[in-house]
Amino acid sequence: MEGNLQVITFPNPASNEINFIVDGITENESCQIIIYDINGRQITELQLTENRTPKMISLSLINSGIYFYKAISGDKVVQNKLVIIK
């Protein structure tokens, strides 16, 4: 069994930008992160290809509210909540 996928988001709550750091991506994999609003609509997505390397996304076009993200790498999935306050 391979290691677990771990995702760190900061700051959370966020206002202008949010950073994602993943750990547990194997050499030939990437991690897809999909952000959804509370109604399940996809807001944005990003790909991470390196462990422990922050990836920042701007929140300038995203309204205040509660959002969720799903991180998928191979057969590993992590889900969590994001709070955006403007």
Secondary structure by P-SEA (a helix, b strand, c coil): ccbbbbbbbcccccccbbbbbbccccccbbbbbbbbccccccccccccccccbbbbbbcccccbbbbbbbbbcccbbbbbbbbbcc
